[in-house]
Amino acid sequence: GKPGRRRRVSAEDARIKIEITRSGRRFPVGTMATTNVLVRIGSREMSIACSQGMLVQELRYVLGSAFEIEAKHIAGLISEKGVCSPLSLVARAPEAFGGSRYALLIKPEAFADAEPDDQAVAPPPPPSRD
């Protein structure tokens, strides 16, 4: 068309052209589907809505907030069969995680930061050298 002249765009064309950019990928808004992933810690279970291509940090933050855990300690998910999956895989392909239950995979350093248990017995003092 000529410069300064507007072309008519149908509502359908406009909807398809509206895009969200995440991680350098473009997804038409109308095609972004969410998958609910069931995640648990102990007896507490939450359904987390995930969309393909979501940022790993976004997923980590949502999981941390849902379970009241520091996000930096979350590494991934563990299936009921014991398969560990990193959060990057969950963020890339959440549809592969729908329909099953997963436990939250926590990094070992999270437990090192925990308060000592009141029930724990202190080790005996080392022998003195008199």
DSSP file (Angstrom, degrees, kcal/mol; ACC not computed):
  #  RESIDUE AA STRUCTURE BP1 BP2  ACC     N-H-->O    O-->H-N    N-H-->O    O-->H-N    TCO  KAPPA ALPHA  PHI   PSI    X-CA   Y-CA   Z-CA
    1    1 A G              0   0    0      0, 0.0     3,-0.1     0, 0.0     6,-0.0   0.000 360.0 360.0 360.0 172.6    0.0    0.0    0.0
    2    2 A K    >   -     0   0    0      1,-0.1     3,-1.7     4,-0.1     2,-0.0  -0.492 360.0 -93.7 -78.2 147.9    0.8    3.7   -0.2
    3    3 A P  T 3  S+     0   0    0      0, 0.0    -1,-0.1     0, 0.0     3,-0.1  -0.338 111.5  22.5 -60.4 142.0    2.7    5.3    2.7
    4    4 A G  T 3  S+     0   0    0      1,-0.2     2,-0.5    -3,-0.1    -2,-0.0   0.349  98.3 112.5  83.8  -6.0    0.3    7.0    5.2
    5    5 A R    <   -     0   0    0     -3,-1.7     2,-0.3     0, 0.0    -1,-0.2  -0.867  61.1-137.9-103.5 131.1   -2.6    4.8    4.2
    6    6 A R        -     0   0    0     -2,-0.5     2,-0.4    -3,-0.1    -4,-0.1  -0.669   7.8-141.2 -90.8 139.9   -3.9    2.2    6.6
    7    7 A R        -     0   0    0     -2,-0.3     2,-0.3    -6,-0.0    -1,-0.0  -0.790  26.8-111.5 -94.1 139.9   -4.9   -1.3    5.6
    8    8 A R        -     0   0    0     -2,-0.4     2,-0.5     1,-0.0    -1,-0.0  -0.545  32.5-161.9 -72.9 133.6   -8.0   -2.8    7.2
    9    9 A V        -     0   0    0     -2,-0.3     2,-0.0     4,-0.0    -1,-0.0  -0.968  13.8-129.7-119.7 130.5   -7.1   -5.7    9.5
   10   10 A S     >  -     0   0    0     -2,-0.5     4,-2.4     1,-0.1     5,-0.2  -0.317  25.9-111.8 -71.9 161.6   -9.7   -8.2   10.6
   11   11 A A  H  > S+     0   0    0      1,-0.2     4,-2.3     2,-0.2     5,-0.2   0.882 119.4  53.7 -60.6 -37.8  -10.2   -9.0   14.3
   12   12 A E  H  > S+     0   0    0      2,-0.2     4,-2.2     1,-0.2    -1,-0.2   0.919 108.7  48.0 -64.1 -44.5   -8.8  -12.5   13.6
   13   13 A D  H  > S+     0   0    0      1,-0.2     4,-2.0     2,-0.2    -2,-0.2   0.912 111.9  50.4 -61.4 -42.1   -5.6  -11.1   12.0
   14   14 A A  H  X S+     0   0    0     -4,-2.4     4,-1.2     1,-0.2    -2,-0.2   0.901 109.4  51.1 -63.6 -40.9   -5.1   -8.7   14.8
   15   15 A R  H  < S+     0   0    0     -4,-2.3    15,-0.4     1,-0.2    14,-0.4   0.910 111.6  47.0 -63.6 -41.8   -5.5  -11.5   17.4
   16   16 A I  H  < S+     0   0    0     -4,-2.2    -1,-0.2     1,-0.2    -2,-0.2   0.855 110.6  52.5 -68.9 -34.1   -2.9  -13.6   15.6
   17   17 A K  H  < S+     0   0    0     -4,-2.0     2,-0.6    -5,-0.2    -1,-0.2   0.685  84.6  95.2 -79.4 -17.2   -0.5  -10.8   15.3
   18   18 A I     <  -     0   0    0     -4,-1.2    11,-1.7    -3,-0.3     2,-0.3  -0.644  63.2-179.9 -73.1 121.1   -0.5   -9.9   19.0
   19   19 A E  E     -A   28   0A   0     -2,-0.6     2,-0.5     9,-0.2    -2,-0.1  -0.904  29.8-144.2-128.9 152.6    2.4  -11.8   20.3
   20   20 A I  E     -A   27   0A   0      7,-1.7     7,-1.7    -2,-0.3     2,-0.6  -0.957  19.2-148.2-111.0 132.1    4.2  -12.3   23.6
   21   21 A T  E     +A   26   0A   0     -2,-0.5     2,-0.4     5,-0.2     5,-0.2  -0.894  25.1 162.5-105.5 125.7    7.9  -12.6   23.5
   22   22 A R  E >   -A   25   0A   0      3,-1.9     3,-2.5    -2,-0.6    -2,-0.0  -0.992  69.8  -9.1-139.6 131.9    9.6  -14.8   26.1
   23   23 A S  T 3  S-     0   0    0     -2,-0.4     3,-0.1     1,-0.3    -1,-0.0   0.799 125.6 -59.6  53.3  33.5   13.2  -16.1   25.9
   24   24 A G  T 3  S+     0   0    0      1,-0.3     2,-0.3     0, 0.0    -1,-0.3   0.452 113.9 113.5  79.5  -2.3   13.5  -14.9   22.3
   25   25 A R  E <   -A   22   0A   0     -3,-2.5    -3,-1.9    28,-0.1     2,-0.5  -0.762  57.9-141.3-102.3 150.4   10.6  -17.0   21.1
   26   26 A R  E     -A   21   0A   0     -2,-0.3    -5,-0.2    -5,-0.2    -7,-0.0  -0.942  16.7-175.6-114.1 133.0    7.3  -15.6   19.8
   27   27 A F  E     -A   20   0A   0     -7,-1.7    -7,-1.7    -2,-0.5     2,-0.1  -0.989  28.1-124.0-126.5 122.3    4.0  -17.2   20.7
   28   28 A P  E >>  -A   19   0A   0      0, 0.0     3,-1.7     0, 0.0     4,-0.5  -0.466  26.1-127.0 -60.4 136.7    0.7  -16.0   19.3
   29   29 A V  G >4 S+     0   0    0    -11,-1.7     3,-1.3   -14,-0.4   -13,-0.1   0.870 106.6  58.8 -55.1 -41.6   -1.6  -15.2   22.3
   30   30 A G  G 34 S+     0   0    0    -15,-0.4    -1,-0.3   -12,-0.3   -14,-0.1   0.681 105.6  49.7 -64.4 -18.1   -4.4  -17.4   20.9
   31   31 A T  G <4 S+     0   0    0     -3,-1.7     2,-0.9   -15,-0.1    -1,-0.3   0.487  79.1 110.4-101.2  -2.9   -2.1  -20.5   20.8
   32   32 A M    <<  -     0   0    0     -3,-1.3     2,-0.3    -4,-0.5    -5,-0.0  -0.616  47.7-176.6 -77.8 108.7   -0.7  -20.3   24.4
   33   33 A A        -     0   0    0     -2,-0.9    19,-0.7    19,-0.0     2,-0.3  -0.751  14.5-140.4-102.0 151.6   -2.2  -23.2   26.3
   34   34 A T  E     -B   51   0B   0     -2,-0.3     2,-0.4    17,-0.2    17,-0.2  -0.840   6.9-156.3-110.0 152.0   -1.6  -23.8   30.0
   35   35 A T  E     -B   50   0B   0     15,-3.1    15,-2.7    -2,-0.3     2,-0.6  -0.993  15.1-135.4-123.6 131.6   -1.1  -27.2   31.7
   36   36 A N  E     -B   49   0B   0     -2,-0.4    63,-0.6    13,-0.2     2,-0.5  -0.791  20.3-163.2 -88.2 123.7   -1.8  -27.7   35.3
   37   37 A V  E     -B   48   0B   0     11,-2.8    11,-2.8    -2,-0.6     2,-0.6  -0.930  13.6-136.8-109.7 125.5    1.0  -29.6   37.0
   38   38 A L  E     +Bc  47 101B   0     62,-0.9    64,-2.1    -2,-0.5     2,-0.4  -0.730  28.8 178.2 -85.7 120.3    0.3  -31.2   40.4
   39   39 A V  E     -Bc  46 102B   0      7,-2.9     7,-3.1    -2,-0.6     2,-0.3  -0.952   2.7-175.0-125.1 141.4    3.1  -30.7   42.8
   40   40 A R  E     -Bc  45 103B   0     62,-2.5    64,-1.9    -2,-0.4     2,-0.4  -0.951  23.2-166.2-136.3 155.6    3.4  -31.8   46.4
   41   41 A I  E >  S-B   44   0B   0      3,-2.5     3,-2.1    -2,-0.3     2,-0.2  -0.950  77.5 -44.6-133.3 117.4    5.6  -31.6   49.5
   42   42 A G  T 3  S-     0   0    0     -2,-0.4     0, 0.0     1,-0.3     0, 0.0  -0.429 125.4 -21.2  59.7-125.6    4.5  -34.1   52.1
   43   43 A S  T 3  S+     0   0    0     -2,-0.2     2,-0.5    -3,-0.1    -1,-0.3   0.492 116.9  99.2 -92.9  -4.3    0.7  -34.0   52.3
   44   44 A R  E <   -B   41   0B   0     -3,-2.1    -3,-2.5    23,-0.0     2,-0.4  -0.736  52.0-178.4 -88.9 124.3    0.5  -30.5   50.8
   45   45 A E  E     -B   40   0B   0     -2,-0.5     2,-0.3    -5,-0.2    -5,-0.2  -0.972   6.1-177.1-127.8 138.7   -0.4  -30.5   47.1
   46   46 A M  E     -B   39   0B   0     -7,-3.1    -7,-2.9    -2,-0.4     2,-0.6  -0.962  24.2-132.7-132.4 148.2   -0.9  -27.6   44.7
   47   47 A S  E     -B   38   0B   0     -2,-0.3     2,-0.5    -9,-0.2    -9,-0.2  -0.916  25.7-161.6-100.0 120.8   -1.9  -27.3   41.1
   48   48 A I  E     -B   37   0B   0    -11,-2.8   -11,-2.8    -2,-0.6     2,-0.5  -0.912  12.2-137.3-109.6 123.4    0.6  -25.0   39.2
   49   49 A A  E     +B   36   0B   0     -2,-0.5     2,-0.4   -13,-0.2   -13,-0.2  -0.682  29.1 179.8 -80.4 124.0   -0.4  -23.5   35.9
   50   50 A C  E     -B   35   0B   0    -15,-2.7   -15,-3.1    -2,-0.5     2,-0.4  -0.949  13.6-159.5-125.6 144.9    2.5  -23.7   33.4
   51   51 A S  E >   -B   34   0B   0     -2,-0.4     3,-1.9   -17,-0.2   -17,-0.2  -0.955  36.0 -93.1-123.7 147.1    2.7  -22.5   29.8
   52   52 A Q  T 3  S+     0   0    0    -19,-0.7    40,-0.2    -2,-0.4    41,-0.1  -0.299 110.5  17.5 -58.0 131.7    5.2  -23.7   27.2
   53   53 A G  T 3  S+     0   0    0     38,-1.8    -1,-0.3     1,-0.2    39,-0.2   0.535  84.6 152.7  84.9   7.0    8.2  -21.4   27.1
   54   54 A M    <   -     0   0    0     -3,-1.9    -1,-0.2    37,-0.9     2,-0.1  -0.324  55.3 -92.8 -66.0 155.8    7.7  -19.8   30.5
   55   55 A L     >  -     0   0    0      1,-0.1     4,-2.1     2,-0.0     5,-0.2  -0.445  23.8-133.4 -71.1 140.9   10.8  -18.6   32.2
   56   56 A V  H  > S+     0   0    0      1,-0.2     4,-2.8     2,-0.2     5,-0.2   0.897 108.4  52.9 -60.6 -41.6   12.5  -21.0   34.6
   57   57 A Q  H  > S+     0   0    0      1,-0.2     4,-2.4     2,-0.2    -1,-0.2   0.860 106.8  53.0 -64.0 -34.6   12.9  -18.2   37.2
   58   58 A E  H  > S+     0   0    0      2,-0.2     4,-2.3     1,-0.2    -1,-0.2   0.928 111.7  44.9 -64.7 -45.5    9.2  -17.5   36.9
   59   59 A L  H  X S+     0   0    0     -4,-2.1     4,-2.5     2,-0.2    -2,-0.2   0.915 113.2  50.6 -63.8 -43.9    8.3  -21.2   37.5
   60   60 A R  H  X S+     0   0    0     -4,-2.8     4,-2.5     1,-0.2    -2,-0.2   0.897 111.1  49.1 -61.2 -41.7   10.8  -21.3   40.4
   61   61 A Y  H  X S+     0   0    0     -4,-2.4     4,-2.5     2,-0.2    -1,-0.2   0.913 111.2  48.8 -65.6 -43.7    9.3  -18.2   42.0
   62   62 A V  H  X S+     0   0    0     -4,-2.3     4,-2.6     2,-0.2    -2,-0.2   0.927 113.5  46.7 -63.3 -44.8    5.7  -19.5   41.7
   63   63 A L  H  X S+     0   0    0     -4,-2.5     4,-2.1     2,-0.2    -2,-0.2   0.919 112.8  49.9 -62.7 -43.7    6.7  -22.9   43.2
   64   64 A G  H  X>S+     0   0    0     -4,-2.5     5,-2.3    -5,-0.2     4,-0.7   0.906 113.7  45.2 -61.6 -42.4    8.6  -21.1   46.0
   65   65 A S  H  <5S+     0   0    0     -4,-2.5     3,-0.5     3,-0.2    -2,-0.2   0.905 111.7  52.1 -67.8 -41.6    5.7  -18.8   46.8
   66   66 A A  H  <5S+     0   0    0     -4,-2.6    -2,-0.2     1,-0.2    -1,-0.2   0.875 122.3  30.4 -63.2 -37.9    3.1  -21.7   46.7
   67   67 A F  H  <5S-     0   0    0     -4,-2.1    -1,-0.2    -5,-0.2    -2,-0.2   0.328 107.2-118.9-106.6   6.8    5.1  -23.8   49.1
   68   68 A E  T  <5 +     0   0    0     -4,-0.7     2,-0.3    -3,-0.5    -3,-0.2   0.928  68.8 133.2  55.4  50.6    6.7  -21.0   51.2
   69   69 A I      < -     0   0    0     -5,-2.3    -1,-0.2    -6,-0.2     2,-0.2  -0.958  68.9 -96.1-126.8 144.5   10.3  -22.1   50.2
   70   70 A E    >   -     0   0    0     -2,-0.3     3,-2.0     1,-0.2     4,-0.3  -0.465  33.1-135.3 -61.1 126.7   13.1  -19.9   49.1
   71   71 A A  G >  S+     0   0    0      1,-0.3     3,-1.8    -2,-0.2    -1,-0.2   0.818  99.8  67.2 -55.9 -34.6   13.0  -20.1   45.3
   72   72 A K  G 3  S+     0   0    0      1,-0.3    -1,-0.3   -11,-0.0    -2,-0.1   0.705  96.1  57.2 -63.0 -17.7   16.8  -20.5   45.1
   73   73 A H  G <  S+     0   0    0     -3,-2.0    34,-3.3   -13,-0.1     2,-0.5   0.528  82.9  98.9 -90.1  -6.1   16.5  -23.9   46.8
   74   74 A I  E <   +D  106   0B   0     -3,-1.8    32,-0.2    -4,-0.3     3,-0.1  -0.721  38.5 166.6 -89.0 124.4   14.1  -25.4   44.2
   75   75 A A  E     -     0   0B   0     30,-2.9    12,-1.5    -2,-0.5     2,-0.3   0.767  53.4 -68.2-105.3 -35.0   15.9  -27.7   41.6
   76   76 A G  E     -DE 105  86B   0     29,-1.4    29,-3.1    10,-0.2     2,-0.3  -0.926  56.3 -59.9 175.5-153.8   13.1  -29.5   39.8
   77   77 A L  E     -DE 104  85B   0      8,-2.5     8,-3.1    -2,-0.3     2,-0.5  -0.914  28.5-147.5-126.3 152.0   10.3  -32.2   40.2
   78   78 A I  E     -DE 103  84B   0     25,-2.6    25,-2.8    -2,-0.3     6,-0.2  -0.985  18.9-138.2-120.7 125.8   10.4  -35.9   41.1
   79   79 A S  E >   -D  102   0B   0      4,-2.6     3,-1.9    -2,-0.5    23,-0.2  -0.250  30.6-102.7 -75.1 168.7    7.8  -38.2   39.5
   80   80 A E  T 3  S+     0   0    0     21,-0.6    -1,-0.1     1,-0.3    22,-0.1   0.721 125.4  56.4 -63.7 -19.9    6.1  -41.0   41.4
   81   81 A K  T 3  S-     0   0    0      2,-0.1    -1,-0.3     0, 0.0    -2,-0.0   0.405 124.6-104.5 -90.7   1.4    8.5  -43.4   39.7
   82   82 A G    <   +     0   0    0     -3,-1.9     2,-0.5     1,-0.3    -2,-0.1   0.601  69.3 148.6  89.5  12.3   11.5  -41.5   41.1
   83   83 A V        -     0   0    0      1,-0.0    -4,-2.6     2,-0.0     2,-0.4  -0.711  37.6-145.5 -83.6 124.0   12.5  -39.7   37.9
   84   84 A C  E     -E   78   0B   0     -2,-0.5    -6,-0.2    -6,-0.2    -1,-0.0  -0.758  16.4-172.1 -91.1 131.8   14.0  -36.3   38.6
   85   85 A S  E     -E   77   0B   0     -8,-3.1    -8,-2.5    -2,-0.4    20,-0.2  -0.985  21.1-124.5-125.0 133.3   13.3  -33.5   36.0
   86   86 A P  E >>  -E   76   0B   0      0, 0.0     4,-1.4     0, 0.0     3,-0.9  -0.371  24.9-116.1 -71.8 155.4   14.9  -30.1   36.0
   87   87 A L  H 3> S+     0   0    0    -12,-1.5     4,-2.7     1,-0.2     5,-0.2   0.800 113.2  66.1 -61.3 -28.7   12.7  -27.0   36.0
   88   88 A S  H 3> S+     0   0    0      1,-0.2     4,-1.7     2,-0.2    -1,-0.2   0.878 102.3  47.2 -62.2 -36.0   14.0  -26.0   32.6
   89   89 A L  H <> S+     0   0    0     -3,-0.9     4,-2.6     2,-0.2    -1,-0.2   0.894 111.5  50.3 -70.8 -40.1   12.3  -29.1   31.1
   90   90 A V  H  < S+     0   0    0     -4,-1.4    -2,-0.2     1,-0.2    -1,-0.2   0.911 113.0  46.9 -63.0 -42.4    9.1  -28.4   33.0
   91   91 A A  H  < S+     0   0    0     -4,-2.7   -38,-1.8     1,-0.2   -37,-0.9   0.856 115.5  45.8 -68.1 -35.4    9.1  -24.8   31.6
   92   92 A R  H  < S+     0   0    0     -4,-1.7    -2,-0.2    -5,-0.2    -1,-0.2   0.881 132.4  13.7 -75.8 -39.4    9.9  -25.9   28.1
   93   93 A A    ><  +     0   0    0     -4,-2.6     3,-1.7   -41,-0.1     4,-0.3  -0.488  65.1 159.5-138.7  65.1    7.4  -28.8   27.9
   94   94 A P  G >  S+     0   0    0      0, 0.0     3,-2.2     0, 0.0     4,-0.4   0.782  70.4  72.4 -62.3 -26.0    4.8  -28.6   30.7
   95   95 A E  G >  S+     0   0    0      1,-0.3     3,-0.7     2,-0.2   -59,-0.1   0.772  89.1  61.9 -61.0 -24.1    2.3  -30.7   28.7
   96   96 A A  G <  S+     0   0    0     -3,-1.7    -1,-0.3     1,-0.2    -6,-0.1   0.635 104.8  48.9 -72.9 -13.5    4.6  -33.7   29.4
   97   97 A F  G X  S+     0   0    0     -3,-2.2     3,-0.8    -4,-0.3   -59,-0.4   0.402  85.2 108.9-108.5  -0.1    4.0  -33.2   33.2
   98   98 A G  T <  S+     0   0    0     -3,-0.7   -61,-0.1    -4,-0.4     3,-0.1  -0.477  73.7  28.2 -75.6 148.0    0.2  -32.9   33.1
   99   99 A G  T 3  S+     0   0    0    -63,-0.6     2,-0.3     1,-0.3    -1,-0.2   0.409 105.7  80.8  86.7  -2.8   -1.9  -35.7   34.6
  100  100 A S  S <  S-     0   0    0     -3,-0.8   -62,-0.9   -62,-0.0     2,-0.4  -0.829  75.5-115.1-127.4 168.9    0.6  -37.0   37.1
  101  101 A R  E     -c   38   0B   0     -2,-0.3   -21,-0.6   -64,-0.1     2,-0.4  -0.851  29.3-169.6-106.6 143.8    1.8  -36.0   40.6
  102  102 A Y  E     -cD  39  79B   0    -64,-2.1   -62,-2.5    -2,-0.4     2,-0.3  -0.971  16.6-136.8-132.4 145.8    5.2  -34.7   41.3
  103  103 A A  E     -cD  40  78B   0    -25,-2.8   -25,-2.6    -2,-0.4     2,-0.4  -0.738  35.6-105.2 -93.9 150.5    7.2  -34.0   44.5
  104  104 A L  E     - D   0  77B   0    -64,-1.9     2,-0.7    -2,-0.3   -27,-0.2  -0.624  28.0-137.7 -77.1 130.0    9.3  -30.8   44.6
  105  105 A L  E     - D   0  76B   0    -29,-3.1   -30,-2.9    -2,-0.4   -29,-1.4  -0.817  23.0-165.7 -91.8 115.5   13.0  -31.5   44.3
  106  106 A I  E     - D   0  74B   0     -2,-0.7   -32,-0.2   -32,-0.2   -33,-0.1  -0.838  22.5-113.7-106.3 137.5   14.8  -29.4   46.8
  107  107 A K    >   -     0   0    0    -34,-3.3     3,-1.8    -2,-0.4     4,-0.4  -0.390  27.0-119.3 -66.2 144.8   18.6  -28.7   46.7
  108  108 A P  T >> S+     0   0    0      0, 0.0     3,-1.4     0, 0.0     4,-0.9   0.809 108.7  67.8 -57.1 -32.3   20.5  -30.2   49.7
  109  109 A E  H 3> S+     0   0    0      1,-0.3     4,-1.2     2,-0.2     5,-0.1   0.714  86.4  70.3 -65.0 -17.3   21.8  -26.8   50.9
  110  110 A A  H <4 S+     0   0    0     -3,-1.8     4,-0.3     1,-0.2    -1,-0.3   0.859 100.1  46.9 -64.0 -33.9   18.2  -25.9   51.8
  111  111 A F  H <4 S+     0   0    0     -3,-1.4     3,-0.5    -4,-0.4    -1,-0.2   0.747 104.1  60.2 -80.9 -24.2   18.4  -28.4   54.6
  112  112 A A  H  < S+     0   0    0     -4,-0.9    -1,-0.2     1,-0.2    -2,-0.2   0.805 103.9  52.4 -70.1 -29.1   21.8  -27.1   55.8
  113  113 A D  S  < S+     0   0    0     -4,-1.2    -1,-0.2    -3,-0.1    -2,-0.2   0.605  88.8 109.2 -80.1 -12.6   20.2  -23.7   56.4
  114  114 A A  S    S-     0   0    0     -3,-0.5     3,-0.1    -4,-0.3    -3,-0.0  -0.234  80.8 -98.9 -67.4 153.1   17.4  -25.3   58.5
  115  115 A E        -     0   0    0      1,-0.1    -1,-0.1     0, 0.0     3,-0.1  -0.428  48.2 -97.3 -66.5 144.0   17.3  -24.7   62.2
  116  116 A P        -     0   0    0      0, 0.0     2,-0.2     0, 0.0    -1,-0.1  -0.351  43.8-103.9 -63.6 145.4   18.8  -27.5   64.3
  117  117 A D    >   -     0   0    0      1,-0.1     3,-1.3    -3,-0.1    -3,-0.0  -0.490  16.6-138.3 -72.3 135.4   16.2  -29.9   65.6
  118  118 A D  T 3  S+     0   0    0      1,-0.3    -1,-0.1    -2,-0.2     0, 0.0   0.778 104.7  57.1 -63.0 -25.8   15.4  -29.6   69.3
  119  119 A Q  T 3  S+     0   0    0      2,-0.1    -1,-0.3     0, 0.0    -2,-0.0   0.617  82.0 112.8 -81.2 -13.2   15.4  -33.4   69.6
  120  120 A A    <   -     0   0    0     -3,-1.3     2,-0.5     1,-0.1     0, 0.0  -0.303  65.4-131.7 -65.9 143.3   19.0  -33.7   68.2
  121  121 A V        -     0   0    0      1,-0.0    -1,-0.1     3,-0.0    -2,-0.1  -0.824  19.6-123.3 -97.1 130.4   21.6  -35.0   70.6
  122  122 A A        -     0   0    0     -2,-0.5    -1,-0.0     1,-0.1     0, 0.0  -0.458  32.3-106.9 -70.0 142.0   24.8  -33.0   70.8
  123  123 A P        -     0   0    0      0, 0.0    -1,-0.1     0, 0.0     0, 0.0  -0.339  43.0 -94.9 -66.3 152.3   27.9  -35.1   70.1
  124  124 A P        -     0   0    0      0, 0.0    -3,-0.0     0, 0.0     0, 0.0  -0.327  47.1 -98.0 -65.5 151.5   30.1  -35.8   73.1
  125  125 A P        -     0   0    0      0, 0.0     3,-0.1     0, 0.0    -3,-0.0  -0.339  46.5 -95.9 -66.7 152.0   33.0  -33.5   73.7
  126  126 A P        -     0   0    0      0, 0.0     2,-0.0     0, 0.0     0, 0.0  -0.332  51.3 -88.6 -65.7 151.3   36.4  -34.6   72.5
  127  127 A P        -     0   0    0      0, 0.0     2,-0.2     0, 0.0     0, 0.0  -0.332  45.5-121.3 -61.3 140.8   38.6  -36.3   75.0
  128  128 A S        -     0   0    0     -3,-0.1     2,-0.9     1,-0.1     0, 0.0  -0.529  10.4-135.7 -83.3 151.3   40.8  -33.9   77.0
  129  129 A R              0   0    0     -2,-0.2    -1,-0.1     1,-0.2     0, 0.0  -0.793 360.0 360.0-107.9  89.2   44.5  -34.2   77.0
  130  130 A D              0   0    0     -2,-0.9    -1,-0.2     0, 0.0    -2,-0.0   0.443 360.0 360.0 -92.2 360.0   45.6  -33.7   80.5
